[in-house]
Amino acid sequence: MDDTEWMAKGNCRFEPPATFFPSDGVGVEIAKRICETCPVKAQCLEHALVNRIDHGVWGGTSERQRRRILKSRRVSVGAGR
């Protein structure tokens, strides 16, 4: 599968893109609920992390959650030295 082929299998394919770029917390929760049962949730999250995507809900996570994940990965890598 190429880098973004997985996107065609996501639950988001049935929703308007704006749904995943909400302006408030309620919108974030709605988007995250759509992601809950997504068959490509893990690939989506990893794509957002690797590509440092700062905006929107990706892989069922908010921008803040992804920053925390990236920070914890940096700490883990640093601890493994």
Beta strands, then each sheet from edge to edge (+ up, - down):
end
